């Protein structure tokens, strides 16, 4: 059913954007008021998308307008974080582009929905809404910068391959590696695997160790010490 597909897309994209925003904001200092606001707006975005399920036309239109407002505010907050170098230029640009696309799709959804005002949103769900977190999270490759997009630990299983709606998918491994690199760059002293694990929370220390080996081979970081006394820093 076409409208069912469209509505599911709205929910999925709101969820994916919120998860990505959470990941980006994790790199921001805990004391930053901006971080708290960004995470709060992200949760609101998902909640409002869920509220679309059992509403009539009038309420649906109102909720979507509210979703648009939250999406715009989130986009603005992240842009401020990008300009302030709290997140990387690449991450900020990617997120902004995805929000612009999402807002455009909300407008198109309303236009199509207006063609049949008798349709209720709950009638669209002829089949259970099945969502696998990692299959619906857009991930993008990033370059070195102060903040890095890395997958969240939400539903950590099956988070192996992520594709964006336009087909330009980026591998989770590259994102994780960039997040580790950015963390190391942000420290004044050498760091251990345990230090990194406190920031990169969606994978094991063994996985972090593999990424560190890859970064060493790429000539981006260096290691001193052996085994549990190993420390890492940028080249």
Secondary structure as UniProt FT lines:
FT   HELIX           2..25
FT   TURN            26..27
FT   TURN            30..31
FT   HELIX           33..51
FT   TURN            52..54
FT   HELIX           57..83
FT   TURN            84..85
FT   HELIX           89..113
FT   TURN            114..115
FT   TURN            117..118
FT   HELIX           121..124
FT   HELIX           133..136
FT   TURN            154..155
FT   TURN            157..160
FT   STRAND          161..162
FT   TURN            165..166
FT   STRAND          170..171
FT   HELIX           172..185
FT   HELIX           193..199
FT   HELIX           205..217
FT   TURN            218..219
FT   STRAND          221..224
FT   HELIX           227..229
FT   STRAND          231..234
//
